Amino acid sequence: MKLDFSATSKARTYAGTIAAAIFVVSVSMLADLYNLNYLNQAYEAKSIEIAVLVPLFITLPVAYFIFEAFRRAADAREQLQRIASTDSLTKVLNRGAFTMLVNAYLEKAQQQASMQYGSMLVIDADHFKKINDTHGHQTGDDAFKVMARTIRQNVREIDLVGRIGGEEFCVFLPATRRPDAEIAAERIRETITKVHILSEKGGVRLSVSIGAASFQGLATYDQLFAAADRYAYQAKAGGRNRVVCGPLDVAA
């Protein structure tokens, strides 16, 4: 599941259409400027190429300039959309974009029964304040980058990964039941424990506590996140560096 940049693609197509239309109209207008006698003379003098190339040389640079202007505007718009939806440090979705895309899935699921199940992981870094205090904020930033990359590498392409708080990441797993969500969570947790970051004050080992909530039927983002966050809190309270899974409790 990805952000929709179809508007940008349409802008590029529109730019090409506009440029082509200008070229065609310009050629037609220029052709009108040549009277029939001139064209006949050009043909008789074996110079019909000139009659064709002159308008081409005049209109092609104009059409190219217009196409480039539209293309650059479309690229700039796409870049701005990506910046607005991405966490600047970790390059995963920011909270706003993550919430929007999960809500979009859950709203669509209300009309499609086949989509009415899935899971959410809340991943909370363990002892992160200690890492910052001991090794410095640069090391802490490096740790966040590594964590984000590790999470992204251990989920599917269709899964959504977002940074939703200072020390928290969130993963939405569409069409994923509890057993598979637990497997994914354990894979992420175990892979992160193998990460070793070097700083001027020594090595840093990372670990995370993960809460996984699964739903069957209809659910809202707030319900799903609250349940996964509650399970993550239980994982921390239980000793950290572990996974706690459970169902979505609508009453909670």
Helices and strands as residue ranges (DSSP letters): H 6-33, H 36-44, H 48-85, H 95-109, G 113-115, E 117-125, H 128-135, H 137-153, E 160-163, E 168-174, H 178-193, E 196-199, E 202-205, E 208-216, H 221-237, E 243-247
